[in-house]
Amino acid sequence: MSKANSIREMSDEQLEHELRETQQSLFRLRLQAATERNDVPSNVRKMRRNIARIRTIQRERELAKA
């Protein structure tokens, strides 16, 4: 199953929680990158894409309600 499908199965509350956690993880990764302690630089891109997926699905649901 793709990531988008697994995200679509989440409830609105779960999406909000997942978004907050992912944003906090991205912040920590950016701090690590700034202090040159980031072991895997590609994780920043993965986090950004995951945030974009979550926001896209939230927007789809918002438009579907309207």
N, C-alpha and C positions, 0 to 999 in steps of 0.2 A: 504494500500500500504506500502511496506517495505521502509526503509530508503534508501537502495541502489537504488531502482527503482526511488524514488523521486530525488536522486542525479543524476542519469543517465539522467533525463529529463532536467537538467540544461545545459546551454551553457558553453563553455570553459571559458569565462570571468566570468560568475557567479561562476563557480567552483573555479577559482583563488581567487575571492573575499571571498567566503565562507571559503576557506582554510586559508587565512590570518586572518579572523575574529576568526576562531576556534583556531588557534595557539595563538593569542593574549589572548583569553579567558583562554586557558590552562596555559599560562604564569601567568596570574593573579591568577588562582587557585593554582598554585604551590607556589606563594608568600604567599597566604593566609595560605596554609598548613605549610609553613616554620615558619610563625608567629603564628601558632596555632589558626587561626581564621576561618579555613575552616569548615563550617557547615555540608556539605555533601561530605565526602571523595570519594564517588563513582563517583562524577562528573568528577574527573580527568581521571578515566578509560573510561568514556563515551566520553570525549573529544578526548582522544588518539585513540579510536576506530573509531570515526567519521573522524579524520584526516586520518587514514589508509584507510577508505572507499573512501574518496575523492581522495587520491593519487592512489589507485588501479584503480579507474575509469579513472583518467587522463592517467595512464599508458596503460590501455586497448585502449583508443582512440589513443594514440601515436603509439601503435603497429598496430592498424587497418589502420592508414594512411600510414605506411611503406610497 
